[in-house]
Amino acid sequence: MKKIMVLPGDGIGPEIVDEALKIIDFFIEESNLDIRYEFGDIGGIAIDKYGIPLKDETLEMCKNSDAVLLGAVGGPKWETTEPGKPRPEDALLKVRKEMSLFANLRPVRIYKPLIDSSTLKREVIEGVDILVVRELTGGIYFGKRERVVSNEDIFAYDTELYHLYEIERIVKLAFETARLRRKKVTSVDKANILESSRLWRETVMRIHKDYSDIELNHMYVDNTSMQLIRNPKQFDVIVTSNLFGDILSDETAMISGSIGLLPSASLGENNSGMYEPIHGSAPDIQGTGKANPIAQILSLAMLFRYSLGLKREAGRIEAAVNQVLEKGYRTPDINTENGKLINTKEMGNLILEAASDLK
């Protein structure tokens, strides 16, 4: 039996997770899959209930599952600058660290029916297919941080810290992944300034000797942010640190036309992983039916492929999404002049219907 831990989270999280669960239920029934899922609280809702963003019991359930399906966490209600006060995002960092989910994969593809939804010109983005491989359990998000208040001054610091093994394993994964794609890796750093980036670049160059069939180039993060807008088709696999990957992968979302389209997988040493859309909790549209469930549903497809080995089912989900978009159905974030505007549940139902027809 395979176990999935479902963490709907905050804002629109429960709404879009519901649409993904319909698809899980369908495949369980159709293919007689031995899959069970359980629910837990994470983020702001957990703070409201328990005073902390993640209970130990919930974390243990995540660690004992084959995969975690996450909605979204956070929102203005829980934003704070007060040191030591619980934040919804703290729960995500804890799950990633405790489950050793060191690699975040964020695919960026252009759906032909939505090519005009992007603010970039058609000729710039047509044919874009990028995979951002982000290191997830090291770097500045996990380094020592402190705010110091004295009579003379107030200051704060965050530490960018990388161990050699952390760099080695994410870089090897990027090269292995590139072998299954177009065999090109762009390593992004800030080696002209940061010592941690110098270690990063040296390690990439050394490991590349074992992957001579892969084309490698190095790029500073500031130049990368420009090149992603100027000429995104030059990229195949981008590998980078936690902080840089967080920023750049959100930038790539706008190449596709909407952040509501992009899924992600956070993977560990084995097949376990956490799967989530890269967008936030969007509390401003919570309960309005405007949320786009596509990124959540595509995250489920990644869960099926990477953690459960259900490649056929994953392909059907992805094909169903494309089919629904080709028919012109749109949620508000991706609506075009001639689009057929629908709500969250309707989009989920149409994708489910398309998946059921693709046998």
C-alpha positions in Angstrom: 0.0 0.0 0.0 1.2 3.5 -0.8 0.5 6.4 1.6 0.0 10.0 0.6 0.0 12.7 3.3 -2.3 15.6 2.2 -1.6 19.0 3.7 -4.2 21.5 2.2 -2.8 24.4 4.1 -4.1 28.0 3.9 -6.0 30.3 1.5 -6.9 28.6 -1.7 -4.9 25.5 -0.7 -7.9 23.4 0.3 -9.9 24.4 -2.8 -7.2 23.3 -5.3 -6.3 20.2 -3.3 -9.9 19.1 -3.5 -9.6 19.1 -7.3 -6.5 16.9 -7.2 -8.1 14.5 -4.7 -10.9 13.9 -7.3 -8.3 12.6 -9.7 -6.6 10.4 -7.1 -10.0 8.9 -6.2 -10.7 8.3 -9.9 -7.4 6.4 -10.5 -7.8 4.4 -7.3 -11.2 3.2 -8.5 -10.3 2.7 -12.2 -7.0 1.0 -11.8 -7.7 -0.6 -8.4 -4.6 1.2 -7.0 -3.7 0.4 -3.4 -3.3 4.0 -2.3 -4.5 5.6 1.0 -4.3 9.3 1.9 -4.5 11.1 5.2 -4.9 14.7 6.1 -2.9 17.1 8.4 -2.7 20.8 9.2 0.2 22.9 8.2 1.0 26.6 8.1 -1.4 29.3 9.3 -4.3 27.0 10.1 -2.0 25.0 12.4 -0.8 28.2 14.1 -4.5 29.1 14.8 -5.3 25.6 16.1 -2.1 24.6 18.0 0.1 27.7 18.2 2.7 26.2 16.0 2.9 25.8 12.2 3.6 22.1 12.3 2.8 19.5 15.0 5.4 16.7 15.6 2.6 14.2 14.9 2.0 15.7 11.5 5.7 15.7 10.7 5.9 12.0 11.6 3.0 11.2 9.4 4.8 13.0 6.5 8.0 11.1 7.2 6.1 7.8 7.2 4.3 8.4 3.9 5.5 7.7 0.4 4.7 11.3 -0.7 3.3 14.6 0.6 0.8 16.6 -1.4 0.8 20.2 -0.3 -1.6 23.0 -1.1 -0.2 26.4 0.1 0.7 28.1 3.3 0.7 31.6 4.7 -1.1 34.9 4.3 -1.2 38.4 5.7 -3.0 37.1 8.9 0.2 35.4 10.0 2.9 37.8 8.6 5.2 39.1 11.4 8.6 40.6 11.8 8.7 39.8 15.5 11.7 37.6 16.2 10.7 34.1 17.4 7.1 34.4 16.5 5.8 31.3 14.5 5.5 31.8 10.8 3.6 29.4 8.4 6.7 29.1 6.2 8.7 27.7 9.0 6.7 24.4 8.6 7.9 24.0 5.0 11.5 24.4 5.9 11.1 21.8 8.7 9.4 19.2 6.4 12.1 19.7 3.8 14.9 19.3 6.3 13.4 16.4 8.3 12.5 14.4 5.1 15.9 15.3 3.5 14.2 16.8 0.5 17.3 18.4 -1.0 16.2 18.9 -4.6 13.4 21.0 -5.9 12.4 20.4 -9.5 10.4 23.1 -11.3 9.5 22.4 -14.9 8.6 25.3 -17.1 6.8 24.6 -20.4 4.8 26.7 -22.7 1.3 25.5 -23.5 0.5 26.5 -27.1 -3.1 27.6 -26.3 -1.8 30.0 -23.7 1.2 31.4 -25.5 -0.4 34.8 -25.8 -1.2 34.9 -22.1 2.5 35.7 -21.3 3.6 39.3 -21.3 6.6 38.2 -23.4 6.5 38.1 -27.2 5.5 34.8 -28.9 8.8 34.5 -30.7 10.7 34.8 -27.4 8.9 32.0 -25.5 7.6 29.6 -28.2 9.3 26.3 -27.6 10.6 27.1 -24.1 11.2 23.9 -22.0 13.2 24.6 -18.8 13.8 22.6 -15.7 15.0 24.5 -12.6 16.9 22.3 -10.2 17.1 24.1 -6.9 19.1 23.0 -3.8 16.5 22.9 -1.0 18.0 22.1 2.4 21.1 24.3 2.6 22.1 27.9 2.0 20.9 31.1 3.6 17.4 29.7 4.5 19.0 27.2 6.9 22.1 29.2 8.0 22.5 30.9 11.4 20.5 34.1 11.7 20.1 36.6 14.4 18.8 40.1 15.3 20.9 41.9 17.8 19.7 44.9 19.8 22.0 46.9 21.9 22.3 50.5 23.2 24.6 51.4 20.4 23.0 49.6 17.4 20.4 47.2 16.0 21.6 44.8 13.4 20.6 41.5 11.8 22.4 38.8 9.8 21.6 35.7 7.8 24.4 33.2 6.9 24.8 31.6 3.5 26.4 28.2 4.4 27.0 25.3 2.0 28.7 22.0 2.8 30.5 20.3 0.0 28.2 17.2 0.0 25.1 19.5 -0.4 26.5 21.0 -3.6 27.7 17.6 -4.9 24.4 15.8 -4.7 22.3 18.5 -6.3 24.8 19.0 -9.1 25.0 15.3 -9.9 21.2 15.2 -10.0 21.2 18.1 -12.4 23.7 16.4 -14.8 21.8 13.1 -14.6 18.5 14.9 -15.4 20.1 16.7 -18.3 21.1 13.4 -19.8 17.3 12.7 -20.2 16.7 16.0 -21.8 18.8 18.2 -24.1 22.1 17.6 -22.3 22.8 21.2 -21.3 23.3 22.5 -17.8 23.5 26.1 -16.7 25.0 26.5 -13.2 23.9 29.8 -11.6 26.0 31.5 -8.8 27.5 34.7 -7.7 31.1 33.6 -7.7 32.5 37.1 -8.3 31.4 38.1 -4.8 30.4 35.2 -2.6 32.8 32.6 -1.2 29.9 30.0 -1.0 29.4 30.5 -4.8 33.1 30.0 -5.4 32.9 26.6 -3.7 29.8 26.0 -5.7 31.4 26.7 -9.1 34.6 24.8 -8.3 32.5 21.7 -7.4 30.4 22.0 -10.5 33.5 22.1 -12.7 35.0 19.1 -10.9 31.9 17.0 -11.2 31.4 17.9 -14.8 34.5 15.9 -15.7 32.4 12.8 -15.1 29.7 14.2 -17.4 31.6 15.2 -20.5 28.6 14.5 -22.7 26.8 17.4 -21.0 27.3 21.0 -22.2 28.0 23.2 -19.2 28.0 26.9 -18.8 28.2 29.2 -15.8 26.2 32.3 -15.3 25.9 34.9 -12.6 22.5 35.1 -11.0 21.9 38.7 -12.0 22.7 38.0 -15.7 20.5 34.8 -15.5 17.5 36.9 -14.3 17.9 39.1 -17.4 18.6 36.2 -19.9 15.4 34.4 -18.7 13.4 37.3 -20.1 15.6 38.1 -23.0 16.2 34.6 -24.4 14.7 31.8 -22.3 15.1 29.2 -25.0 18.8 29.1 -24.4 18.2 27.2 -21.1 17.6 23.5 -20.6 18.5 22.6 -17.0 19.3 25.3 -14.5 21.0 24.3 -11.3 21.4 26.7 -8.4 21.3 27.4 -4.7 18.3 27.6 -2.5 17.9 31.4 -2.5 18.7 32.0 -6.2 16.5 29.1 -7.2 13.6 30.4 -5.2 13.7 33.7 -7.0 14.5 32.5 -10.5 11.9 29.8 -10.6 9.2 32.3 -9.7 10.5 34.5 -12.5 10.2 31.6 -15.0 6.5 31.3 -14.0 5.7 34.5 -15.8 7.3 33.1 -19.0 4.4 30.5 -19.0 1.8 33.2 -18.5 0.7 32.5 -15.0 2.2 31.2 -11.7 -1.0 29.1 -11.4 0.3 26.7 -14.1 3.6 25.5 -12.6 4.0 22.5 -10.3 7.0 21.4 -8.3 8.6 18.3 -6.8 10.8 18.3 -3.7 12.8 15.1 -3.7 15.1 13.2 -1.4 17.6 10.4 -1.6 14.8 7.8 -2.2 11.5 8.2 -4.0 9.8 10.1 -1.3 8.9 13.7 -2.0 6.7 16.7 -1.4 4.7 18.0 -4.3 3.2 21.5 -4.4 2.2 24.3 -6.8 4.8 27.1 -6.8 2.2 29.8 -6.2 1.1 31.1 -2.8 -2.1 30.8 -0.8 -3.8 33.8 -2.5 -6.2 34.6 0.4 -7.6 37.5 -1.6 -9.4 35.1 -3.9 -10.1 32.4 -1.3 -13.7 31.1 -1.7 -14.4 33.0 -4.9 -13.9 30.1 -7.4 -11.2 32.0 -9.2 -8.2 29.8 -8.1 -6.5 27.9 -10.9 -6.1 24.2 -9.8 -3.8 23.3 -12.8 -0.5 23.7 -10.9 -1.9 21.5 -8.1 -3.1 18.9 -10.5 0.2 18.8 -12.3 2.0 18.5 -9.0 -0.1 15.4 -8.5 1.1 14.1 -11.8 4.7 14.6 -10.7 3.8 12.7 -7.5 2.5 9.8 -9.5 5.6 9.8 -11.7 8.4 10.2 -9.1 7.1 8.7 -5.9 4.6 6.1 -6.9 6.1 5.1 -10.3 2.7 5.6 -12.0 4.1 7.1 -15.3 1.1 6.1 -17.4 -1.3 7.8 -15.0 0.9 10.9 -14.8 1.0 11.2 -18.6 -2.8 11.0 -18.7 -3.1 13.8 -16.2 -0.7 16.0 -18.2 -2.4 15.2 -21.5 -5.8 16.0 -20.0 -4.6 19.4 -18.8 -3.4 20.2 -22.3 -6.6 19.0 -23.9 -8.8 21.2 -21.7 -6.6 24.2 -22.4 -6.8 23.5 -26.2 -10.6 23.5 -26.0 -10.3 27.1 -24.7 -11.4 26.7 -21.0 -9.8 29.2 -18.7 -9.7 30.3 -15.1 -9.5 34.1 -14.6 -5.7 34.2 -14.3 -5.2 32.7 -17.8 -8.3 34.0 -19.5 -7.9 35.4 -23.0 -10.3 37.4 -25.2 -11.9 34.3 -26.7 -11.5 32.1 -23.6 -14.3 30.1 -22.0 -14.2 31.4 -18.4 -14.8 28.8 -15.8 -14.3 28.4 -12.0 -12.0 26.2 -9.9 -14.3 23.2 -9.6 -15.3 23.3 -13.3 -11.7 23.3 -14.3 -11.0 20.3 -12.1 -14.0 18.5 -13.4 -13.1 19.0 -17.0 -9.5 17.8 -16.4 -10.9 14.7 -14.6 -13.3 14.0 -17.5 -10.5 14.4 -20.1 -8.2 12.1 -18.1 -11.0 9.4 -17.9 -11.3 9.5 -21.6 -7.6 9.1 -22.3 -7.3 5.3 -21.8 
